[in-house]
Amino acid sequence: MSIKKIFLDEREMPSTWYNIVADMPNKPLPPLHPGTKQPVGPEDLLPLFPMALIQQEVSMERDIQIPEPVMDAYRVYRPTPLVRAYGLEKALDTPARIYYKYEGVSPSGSHKPNTAIAQAYYNSLEGVKKITTETGAGQWGTALSYACQLFGIECEVYMVKVSYNQKPYRRHIMNLFGSQVFASPSDRTHAGRTILQRDPSNQGSLGIAISEAVEMAAADPSTKYALGSVLNHVLLHQTIIGQEAKKQLEMAGDYPDIVIAPLGGGSNFAGLAFPFLKDNLTEGKNIRCIAVEPASCPKLTRGEFKYDFGDTMGLTPLLPMFTLGHDFMPPDIHAGGLRYHGASVLCSQLLKDGLIEAQAKQQIPCFEAGVLFAKTEGIVPAPEANHAIAQVIEEAHKAKESGESKTILFNLCGHGHFDMTAYQDYFAGKLHNHELAQEVITGSIAGIQNLQPV
Amino acid sequence: MSIKKIFLDEREMPSTWYNIVADMPNKPLPPLHPGTKQPVGPEDLLPLFPMALIQQEVSMERDIQIPEPVMDAYRVYRPTPLVRAYGLEKALDTPARIYYKYEGVSPSGSHKPNTAIAQAYYNSLEGVKKITTETGAGQWGTALSYACQLFGIECEVYMVKVSYNQKPYRRHIMNLFGSQVFASPSDRTHAGRTILQRDPSNQGSLGIAISEAVEMAAADPSTKYALGSVLNHVLLHQTIIGQEAKKQLEMAGDYPDIVIAPLGGGSNFAGLAFPFLKDNLTEGKNIRCIAVEPASCPKLTRGEFKYDFGDTMGLTPLLPMFTLGHDFMPPDIHAGGLRYHGASVLCSQLLKDGLIEAQAKQQIPCFEAGVLFAKTEGIVPAPEANHAIAQVIEEAHKAKESGESKTILFNLCGHGHFDMTAYQDYFAGKLHNHELAQEVITGSIAGIQNLQPV
């Protein structure tokens, strides 16, 4: 048996992020101003983001240098291990070789600090005093809380109410890192109050929480806003994952046939897959890159590609993306990080161009997959990661049927230590699958013309 | 700056455990039979333990081979990283070089699987169908649950009631790994029922939970019992920690002046310290090895060295150890793993012989230390580990005062992901220090003669 855990020396950590825009055959369409419906310029985004991040958002450069203070902060947990899933392979009796990149070793227990640290750093350079943000399951809020205290910035988090109540430990860890956390919709913002007037028992969504965080940032010049996924610069920062994984697979003498990651906004998937997609785009390789979403929030497999808002209230620029409509309210599944109505512009364009694949998975089989993984690999996965594992198991079964020894790589994007109530619900038979009726989906985006602003 | 995380290749993992008995100047006194008060023979222990573990319990061999299936299971998470605490050093402005061995990467999030895996393996070899055990904070119960399902053994856990209620996530993860978990004292055993009759609101202790688990094991020939600390074979299995740390410090070109670990029963401390103590005992080195206990359960600093029972009801053999008395009820501190009335025979003998040091720490400054560590090093420590960190900070301050560049190594024995309610209580000002009156301590051991059986 070869070695199980492949560690990359921290002196071998990649020193640039990979910007896939440079290699995309069709470049992404521009975001549009919510008022004028014209392409937004950098100045339109300045109330929300520091200039350095706006420049990364529109950059065409292939390789972007990682600043030394960010590299330093990365070294607290990076490079993360690449692990051969011998235990899972044996349980599945598959000829497939399964590897996972384990991002759960980070301070927040997921991949999110990769961009949180970069964003906090660039904000600190431009004198920002406070950052507002939204969080779903709490992974992003925790990461930003950690990053902000590293660079001496205040942090205010709007946490989707259903997760706020389901996952109290997540709130506590954000508090530990010095952040203020509010259940969203809250009564602190116009957006939150409007939603609560319409529906006092509203359980929140990422779209609503974004509206609240954006509103607070826009109202104060020394406050900026940070997004944990969706935007180009966020996806860019995550590409350190896939670049490390490439080096580590090379150390193991292997190369992937299939790369799999969950997709909520897109940064998890992009982080692992884009550096491999590069090989497809520039070297004629043919790796299958599969984004896995929840069947209860199926923008990739059942949404439409069009301009839509990033938030529920329509405060953000319009983005060209696969969407279920910005007012889509996903069911209260435990994979809170995947409850977002749209997919990032870059992932959407790549899917539209047939360069990546998408799959939707139901909640209960995902937990089943997660439990098998925990027992065989000794790591309890985050519910988001379970979506990738369910797909991996499917591909491993196919490899067994066809007798092909495929190499499968997936992103174990985080641990589930703060999600144990979800597992308890699973064992108690309290979880549900959510098969959405077509009318729920099309109803929510009625009136939105394809590739036209709403 | 040198590298932060020192990874040992898994092919370099030590293949033997270190048995300090071989090098102790005064060998440990024998355990006595609770009925006859005569030294127990192997056959006395057979109802509770498999013969292979009984042999390790009395072995005088210096190096004991780790079986290959145990090595394989270790490779899921071992070797664990050794990390240079640059962030903490900077925050303390100390010339000390601080390293921690991070055992939180294991399946249960602490060092406990090092012995759980070995114990489950030896039990499986001897055809054992079920193992019963106790658990305090839940770290041990989780580790044994994971290990038992690896080797196809049923697992039944008696969890100290205060922790059962404080730490529900711990129960859920034990359930995930397939164990049955009961709050102790329970009504399933004679021991539990007796305690509950006396005091229906009894919050439990490790001593009571041990009584329950031992009683269940003794009643069924295909059921054995496993202990997570205290016994010689348990300490033995943990010595892989210190052996790895030695190799990793050597890779970093360093050698410790001070080695620090928390002490509950002793396996945490022994695991890290014994391989370094070996250098004191056999090579004339002079490393200070400091065991840190809670001020609310101060057997090392305020207990007496004498024969006492390992459990509350007096079912176990009598052990020669530093003890607060087997019916001592420690306050409900959050470091549940340190709420045990006695210290292992080996640690007790070493302390008595002046070969190790002991310190007691209050709860609130320990949490203060843990929060500083989390912010500067990106890992939320288990409350048990915070005791070591508080001592590390004290030694780092001393180094600063004296201007000496000491090398300090400590055992970051686990993460605190399942202990977030404790941190929340800390921030909410709900935690207490517990200064025990002398009469509480001496009262509880009244009538016990020094080195005489009770």
Chai-1 contact restraints between the chains, C-beta under 6 A:
chainA,res_idxA,chainB,res_idxB,connection_type,confidence,min_distance_angstrom,max_distance_angstrom,comment,restraint_id
A,I3,B,E10,contact,1.0,0.0,6.0,A-B,restraint_1
A,K4,B,R75,contact,1.0,0.0,6.0,A-B,restraint_2
A,F7,B,F7,contact,1.0,0.0,6.0,A-B,restraint_3
A,E10,B,I3,contact,1.0,0.0,6.0,A-B,restraint_4
A,R75,B,K4,contact,1.0,0.0,6.0,A-B,restraint_5
A,V76,B,G378,contact,1.0,0.0,6.0,A-B,restraint_6
A,P107,B,G378,contact,1.0,0.0,6.0,A-B,restraint_7
A,Q149,B,K375,contact,1.0,0.0,6.0,A-B,restraint_8
A,Y169,B,M420,contact,1.0,0.0,6.0,A-B,restraint_9
A,H172,B,M420,contact,1.0,0.0,6.0,A-B,restraint_10
A,H172,B,Y423,contact,1.0,0.0,6.0,A-B,restraint_11
A,H172,B,Q424,contact,1.0,0.0,6.0,A-B,restraint_12
A,I173,B,M420,contact,1.0,0.0,6.0,A-B,restraint_13
A,L176,B,A374,contact,1.0,0.0,6.0,A-B,restraint_14
A,L176,B,Y423,contact,1.0,0.0,6.0,A-B,restraint_15
A,A374,B,L176,contact,1.0,0.0,6.0,A-B,restraint_16
A,K375,B,Q149,contact,1.0,0.0,6.0,A-B,restraint_17
A,G378,B,V76,contact,1.0,0.0,6.0,A-B,restraint_18
A,G378,B,P107,contact,1.0,0.0,6.0,A-B,restraint_19
A,H417,B,H417,contact,1.0,0.0,6.0,A-B,restraint_20
A,M420,B,Y169,contact,1.0,0.0,6.0,A-B,restraint_21
A,M420,B,H172,contact,1.0,0.0,6.0,A-B,restraint_22
A,M420,B,I173,contact,1.0,0.0,6.0,A-B,restraint_23
A,Y423,B,H172,contact,1.0,0.0,6.0,A-B,restraint_24
A,Y423,B,L176,contact,1.0,0.0,6.0,A-B,restraint_25
A,Q424,B,H172,contact,1.0,0.0,6.0,A-B,restraint_26
